[in-house]
Amino acid sequence: MIQNNTLKLYRKGFVAKSPFSILGLIFIIIVLVVIMPLFWVLGKLLKDPYENYDYKRIIASGKITDARIKCISTKKNVTINGIHPRVISYEYIENDSMLSDKFQTLSVAQTDSLQNKDSLKITVLNHQSVVNGIEPYSFSLKMLWGLPLIFLIIGLPFFLMGHFSGMRYVKDGAY
């Protein structure tokens, strides 16, 4: 009975700061239940496998081999400082099997001279590869995690306002 009375007092104090406390709670729930899982899933779905490679590890521990360019394409829907990333698709042989991979870069000057069916040097490690002599580029979705942080920063003070009001009601035993 005491717990039930305490919960009623807390709820009454929490609602006393309504709608701000409820708004804060809604902001927090939206971030935790909707936005963060959505960003996590979209981050996994929107990135190609080659964008998740650990290029430093591949260069440090990989084996240099030759590859043949299949295609060089430009991503027109992305612009970084007025430059569209280029994606180099190529094939290489590893352990007697022909493998395909891609490499994305912003180095337009270094990719202008490359043509389809040209040969280039790559470094390979565990079926992941890097084109030698060209700086890789991958879009980081980490900066998008600032949006949920903004929602939390806005929602937390409102929620805490209601929480402290509810605790005050419990402490005072007020009705």
ZAVOKOL-239239 format. One line per 8 residues: their letters; for each residue y, x, z of N, C-alpha, C. Coordinates in steps of 0.1 Angstrom, whole numbers. Atoms other than C-alpha are relative to their C-alpha. Example, Ala and Ser with C-alpha at 12.3 -4.5 7.8 and 13.67 -1.06 7.14 Angstrom:
2
as) -12/9/0/-45/123/78/12/9/0; -11/-9/0/-11/137/71/11/-8/8
end
This chain:
175
miqnntlk) -12/8/0/0/0/0/13/9/0; -12/-9/-1/24/29/8/2/6/-14; -2/-6/13/18/45/-26/5/-11/-9; -5/10/9/24/12/-44/14/-3/3; -14/2/-4/56/7/-24/9/12/-5; -7/-12/5/67/43/-33/2/-1/-15; -1/1/15/60/37/-70/10/-10/-4; -10/11/3/80/5/-69/14/5/2
lyrkgfva) -13/-5/-3/109/23/-52/5/10/-11; -4/-10/10/108/52/-77/4/-7/-13; -3/7/13/107/28/-107/13/-7/1; -13/6/-1/136/9/-93/12/10/-1; -10/-11/1/156/41/-89/1/5/-14; 0/-5/13/146/53/-123/7/-10/-10; -6/10/9/156/20/-140/15/-2/4; -14/2/-4/189/20/-120/9/8/-9
kspfsilg) -8/-8/9/201/48/-143/-3/-4/-15; 3/5/13/189/28/-173/13/-3/-8; 10/-3/10/193/30/-203/-1/15/-2; 0/-15/2/200/68/-201/-14/6/4; 13/-6/-4/168/76/-182/-11/-3/-9; 10/4/9/147/56/-205/2/6/-14; -3/-7/12/164/71/-235/-5/14/0; 4/-14/-1/157/106/-222/-16/0/0
lifiiivl) 15/1/1/120/96/-217/-5/-2/-14; 4/2/14/118/83/-252/2/12/-9; -2/-12/7/133/115/-266/-11/10/3; 10/-10/-4/108/136/-247/-14/-4/-6; 13/5/6/78/114/-258/0/2/-15; -1/-2/14/90/115/-294/-3/14/-4; 2/-14/3/91/153/-294/-15/4/3; 14/-4/-3/57/157/-277/-11/-7/-8
vvimplfw) 10/8/6/38/130/-294/1/-1/-16; -2/2/14/54/128/-329/4/13/-7; -7/-11/8/76/157/-340/-8/13/1; 7/-12/-1/56/187/-326/-13/0/-8; 12/0/8/22/176/-340/3/-1/-15; -3/2/14/38/166/-373/4/14/-6; -4/-13/5/55/200/-377/-12/10/0; 12/-9/-1/22/218/-367/-9/-3/-13
vlgkllkd) 9/4/11/2/198/-393/7/4/-14; -7/-3/13/29/202/-421/1/15/-2; -1/-14/1/32/239/-413/-13/6/-6; 14/-4/5/-6/243/-420/-2/-5/-15; 3/6/13/-6/220/-451/9/6/-11; -9/-3/10/25/232/-469/0/15/-4; 0/-15/3/18/270/-468/-13/3/-8; 12/-5/7/-5/286/-494/-7/11/9
pyenydyk) 6/-10/-9/-31/310/-479/6/14/-1; -6/-13/1/-14/341/-492/13/1/8; -12/-1/-8/17/332/-472/-3/3/15; 4/-3/-14/-2/337/-440/-6/13/2; 5/-13/-1/-14/372/-447/8/9/9; -6/-10/-8/-7/400/-423/2/13/-9; -2/-11/10/8/424/-449/0/14/5; 0/-14/-6/14/453/-426/-14/5/3
riiasgki) 14/-4/-3/-23/453/-415/-7/3/-13; 7/-2/13/-35/450/-451/4/14/-6; -5/-13/5/-13/480/-462/-5/11/8; 4/-11/-8/-23/501/-432/-15/2/-1; 15/-1/-1/-61/494/-433/-7/-3/-13; 6/5/12/-68/482/-468/-4/11/-10; 4/-9/10/-83/498/-499/8/-3/-13; -8/2/13/-62/504/-531/-10/-2/-11
tdarikci) 8/3/12/-77/489/-563/10/-5/-11; -8/5/11/-65/477/-597/-2/-15/-1; 0/15/3/-57/441/-606/6/-2/-13; -5/4/13/-49/423/-638/8/-13/2; -8/12/-2/-20/398/-638/-5/-11/-9; 3/12/7/-29/363/-648/12/-8/-4; -11/8/3/4/346/-645/12/4/10; -11/-2/-9/39/351/-631/9/-12/-1
stkknvti) -7/12/0/57/320/-621/12/1/10; -12/0/-8/91/312/-605/0/-14/8; -1/12/-8/94/287/-576/15/-5/-2; -13/5/2/124/267/-588/5/-9/11; -4/9/-10/125/244/-558/5/8/13; -4/-8/-11/133/273/-534/10/10/-5; -10/-10/3/164/295/-535/4/7/13; -4/-8/-11/171/323/-511/11/10/-6
ngihprvi) -11/-8/4/206/339/-516/1/0/-15; -2/1/15/207/326/-552/-12/5/-8; 12/-5/7/172/340/-560/-12/-9/2; 12/8/-1/141/320/-567/-12/10/2; 11/-8/-2/109/335/-554/-10/0/-12; 10/-1/11/83/347/-579/-14/2/6; 14/0/-4/46/342/-575/-8/7/-11; 9/-8/9/23/368/-591/-14/-4/3
syeyiend) 14/3/-1/-12/355/-597/-8/11/-7; 7/-11/6/-38/382/-604/-15/-1/4; 14/-1/-2/-75/390/-605/-4/14/3; 5/-14/-3/-93/420/-591/-15/-1/4; 14/-1/-3/-129/431/-585/-2/6/14; 4/-5/-13/-142/436/-550/-15/-3/3; 15/1/-2/-179/442/-542/-7/-7/-12; 6/5/12/-189/434/-578/3/-15/-3
smlsdkfq) -3/14/3/-173/400/-578/15/-1/-3; -14/2/5/-141/388/-595/7/-10/10; -8/9/-9/-115/374/-570/14/-2/-5; -13/3/3/-82/358/-575/9/-1/12; -9/1/-11/-51/360/-553/14/-2/-5; -14/2/4/-14/354/-553/9/9/9; -9/-8/-7/16/374/-541/14/-6/-3; -13/6/1/51/360/-535/11/11/3
tlsvaqtd) -11/-10/-3/83/382/-537/13/-6/-5; -13/3/5/120/380/-541/6/11/-8; -4/-12/8/122/414/-559/-1/-3/-15; -1/4/14/133/401/-593/0/12/-9; -1/-13/8/141/436/-606/-13/6/-2; 13/-7/1/106/449/-599/-10/-9/-8; 9/9/7/89/418/-614/4/-3/-15; -5/2/13/110/416/-646/-8/7/-11
slqnkdsl) 8/-9/10/90/444/-663/-14/-4/-1; 15/4/0/56/428/-655/-2/-11/-10; 5/10/10/38/408/-681/-14/-5/3; 13/5/-1/7/387/-682/-10/11/-6; 11/-10/4/-25/409/-685/4/14/3; -3/-14/-4/-7/440/-672/-8/3/12; 8/-5/-11/-25/461/-647/10/4/11; -8/-5/-11/-11/468/-612/-8/4/11
kitvlnhq) 7/-5/-12/-21/485/-580/2/-10/11; 0/9/-12/-30/463/-550/-8/7/11; 8/-4/-12/-43/469/-515/-7/-12/5; 9/11/-4/-72/448/-504/-6/2/13; 7/0/-12/-86/440/-470/-5/-14/3; 7/13/-3/-111/412/-462/5/-11/-9; -4/10/10/-103/393/-494/14/-4/0; -14/2/0/-66/394/-488/6/12/-6
svvngiep) -5/-11/8/-44/415/-510/15/0/0; -14/-2/0/-9/429/-513/3/9/-13; -4/-8/11/8/442/-545/8/12/5; -6/-12/-5/18/478/-539/14/2/-7; -13/-3/5/54/488/-543/10/-12/-2; -8/12/1/68/452/-542/0/-6/14; -2/6/-13/82/437/-510/-5/-15/0; 4/14/-1/64/405/-500/10/-10/6
ysfslkml) -9/10/-6/82/373/-491/-8/-13/3; 6/13/-3/70/342/-473/10/-8/9; -10/9/-7/91/313/-460/-6/-3/14; 4/2/-14/89/311/-422/4/-14/4; -3/14/-5/87/275/-408/4/1/15; -4/-1/-14/95/289/-373/13/-5/3; -13/4/-3/131/281/-376/1/-16/1; 1/14/-1/122/244/-380/-3/-5/14
wglplifl) 4/5/-13/109/243/-345/12/-1/9; -13/3/-7/146/242/-334/3/-14/2; -3/15/-1/147/205/-341/-6/-6/12; 6/6/-12/122/195/-314/7/5/13; -7/-6/-11/141/219/-291/13/-8/3; -12/7/-2/173/200/-297/-3/-14/6; 4/13/-6/156/167/-289/-3/1/15; 4/-3/-14/142/182/-257/13/3/9
iiglpffl) -12/-4/-7/176/196/-247/9/-13/3; -7/12/-2/192/162/-252/-7/-10/9; 8/10/-8/164/141/-236/-2/4/14; 3/-4/-14/157/162/-205/11/-3/10; -10/3/-10/191/158/-187/0/-15/3; 0/14/-3/189/120/-192/-12/-4/8; 12/3/-7/153/119/-180/2/4/15; -1/-6/-13/161/141/-150/10/-9/8
mghfsgmr) -10/9/-7/191/118/-141/-8/-12/6; 8/11/-5/167/89/-138/-10/4/10; 11/-5/-10/140/110/-120/7/2/13; -6/-3/-13/164/122/-93/5/-13/6; -4/13/-6/177/86/-89/-12/-7/6; 12/6/-6/142/74/-84/-5/7/12; 4/-8/-12/134/102/-59/9/-4/11; -10/3/-11/166/93/-40/-4/-14/6
yvkdgay) 4/13/-5/154/56/-38/-12/1/9; 12/-2/-8/120/68/-25/4/6/14; -4/-7/-13/136/91/1/8/-9/9; -8/9/-8/161/65/13/-8/-12/4; 8/12/-3/135/37/12/9/-12/-3; -10/11/3/163/15/-3/-7/-10/-10; 5/11/9/156/-18/-20/12/-5/-8
end
